[in-house]
Amino acid sequence: MWSPSDKPSTCTSLKPIPKNRHDEVKYTFDVSKCDRIFDELARLGKIKFSHTIPSVDELKRRAYCKLHNTFSHATNDCNVLRRQIQSAIDERRLVISGMQVDQNPFPMHTHVLELKNPKVLIRPNQAESTK
């Protein structure tokens, strides 16, 4: 699935699971996101496959595994994919994306609103004092 020479990749769909100290955790990521993780890794070129994935209309609420090209189970339930993802995390070939709190929350193309009249009503109760 991943070449040993690949650099570590960050996958935004990959999220850690809350660890309960009483439960034995088999996977360190949210396995319910396997379908999205597969899509993102395929888009990044980390997963290569030769089959065509059926359209949403063709699936009609049927379970389908994108990795195995089979209707016997869903991608989210694919144990092989889960193990491959966990192995890539353990070997630091796949990195769980961190929260982006320290980054600018506003995109670079955000424009500054310039007002022609500098008097702006901030709170209705201040309206009387500005007259």
C-alpha positions as CSV (number, residue, x, y, z in Angstrom):
1,M,0.0,0.0,0.0
2,W,2.7,2.5,1.0
3,S,6.3,2.4,-0.3
4,P,8.9,2.2,2.5
5,S,10.6,5.1,0.9
6,D,7.5,7.4,1.1
7,K,7.8,10.5,3.3
8,P,5.3,10.8,6.2
9,S,1.9,12.0,5.0
10,T,-0.7,14.0,7.0
11,C,-4.3,13.0,6.5
12,T,-6.9,15.5,7.6
13,S,-9.6,12.8,7.9
14,L,-7.4,10.8,10.3
15,K,-8.5,11.6,13.8
16,P,-7.4,10.1,17.1
17,I,-9.9,8.3,19.3
18,P,-10.5,9.1,23.0
19,K,-8.6,6.5,25.0
20,N,-10.5,5.0,27.9
21,R,-7.9,3.6,30.4
22,H,-10.2,0.6,31.1
23,D,-10.5,-0.4,27.4
24,E,-7.8,-1.9,25.3
25,V,-7.4,0.2,22.2
26,K,-6.6,-1.7,19.1
27,Y,-6.6,1.3,16.8
28,T,-5.3,4.8,17.6
29,F,-7.6,6.4,15.0
30,D,-11.4,6.7,14.4
31,V,-12.1,3.5,12.3
32,S,-15.5,5.0,11.3
33,K,-13.5,7.3,9.0
34,C,-11.8,4.6,7.0
35,D,-13.9,5.4,3.9
36,R,-12.8,9.1,4.0
37,I,-9.2,8.2,4.9
38,F,-9.2,5.8,1.8
39,D,-10.5,8.6,-0.4
40,E,-8.0,11.1,0.8
41,L,-5.0,8.7,0.6
42,A,-6.1,7.8,-3.0
43,R,-6.3,11.4,-3.9
44,L,-2.8,11.9,-2.5
45,G,-1.6,9.0,-4.5
46,K,-0.7,6.9,-1.4
47,I,-3.2,4.2,-2.4
48,K,-3.2,2.8,-5.9
49,F,-5.9,0.6,-7.3
50,S,-6.8,-0.5,-10.8
51,H,-10.6,-1.0,-10.5
52,T,-13.3,1.7,-10.9
53,I,-15.3,2.5,-7.8
54,P,-19.0,2.3,-8.5
55,S,-21.1,5.4,-8.5
56,V,-23.4,6.3,-5.6
57,D,-26.4,5.2,-7.7
58,E,-24.8,1.8,-8.3
59,L,-24.2,1.2,-4.7
60,K,-27.8,1.9,-3.6
61,R,-27.1,1.7,0.1
62,R,-25.1,-1.6,-0.3
63,A,-21.9,-2.3,1.6
64,Y,-18.9,-1.9,-0.7
65,C,-15.2,-2.0,0.0
66,K,-13.2,0.4,-2.1
67,L,-9.9,-1.4,-1.3
68,H,-11.1,-4.9,-2.2
69,N,-13.7,-3.9,-4.9
70,T,-16.2,-6.2,-3.3
71,F,-19.8,-5.9,-1.9
72,S,-19.1,-8.3,0.9
73,H,-18.2,-5.5,3.4
74,A,-18.0,-1.7,3.6
75,T,-14.7,0.2,3.5
76,N,-15.3,1.4,7.0
77,D,-15.5,-2.2,8.2
78,C,-12.4,-3.4,6.2
79,N,-10.0,-5.0,8.7
80,V,-7.2,-5.1,6.2
81,L,-7.5,-1.3,5.6
82,R,-7.7,-0.6,9.3
83,R,-4.5,-2.7,9.9
84,Q,-2.7,-1.0,7.0
85,I,-3.6,2.5,8.3
86,Q,-2.6,1.6,11.9
87,S,0.7,0.1,10.6
88,A,1.4,3.3,8.7
89,I,0.7,5.3,11.8
90,D,2.9,3.1,14.0
91,E,5.8,3.3,11.5
92,R,5.3,7.1,11.2
93,R,4.5,6.9,7.5
94,L,1.1,8.4,8.2
95,V,0.6,11.3,10.7
96,I,-2.6,12.2,12.5
97,S,-3.3,15.8,11.7
98,G,-3.2,18.1,14.7
99,M,-5.6,20.8,15.6
100,Q,-4.8,24.0,13.7
101,V,-5.3,26.4,16.6
102,D,-2.0,28.2,16.2
103,Q,-2.7,29.1,12.6
104,N,-4.5,32.1,11.2
105,P,-8.2,31.1,11.1
106,F,-8.8,33.6,8.3
107,P,-7.9,32.8,4.7
108,M,-5.3,34.9,2.9
109,H,-7.9,36.3,0.5
110,T,-10.1,37.8,3.2
111,H,-10.7,41.4,2.4
112,V,-10.8,44.2,4.9
113,L,-14.1,46.0,5.1
114,E,-13.6,49.7,4.6
115,L,-16.4,51.9,5.8
116,K,-17.1,55.4,4.3
117,N,-18.7,56.6,7.4
118,P,-16.6,55.9,10.5
119,K,-19.6,56.1,12.8
120,V,-20.8,52.5,13.2
121,L,-23.6,51.4,15.5
122,I,-22.1,48.7,17.6
123,R,-24.8,48.2,20.2
124,P,-28.4,49.5,20.0
125,N,-28.2,50.9,23.5
126,Q,-25.3,53.1,22.5
127,A,-27.4,54.8,19.7
128,E,-28.7,57.5,22.0
129,S,-25.2,58.6,23.1
130,T,-24.0,59.1,19.6
131,K,-26.7,61.6,18.5
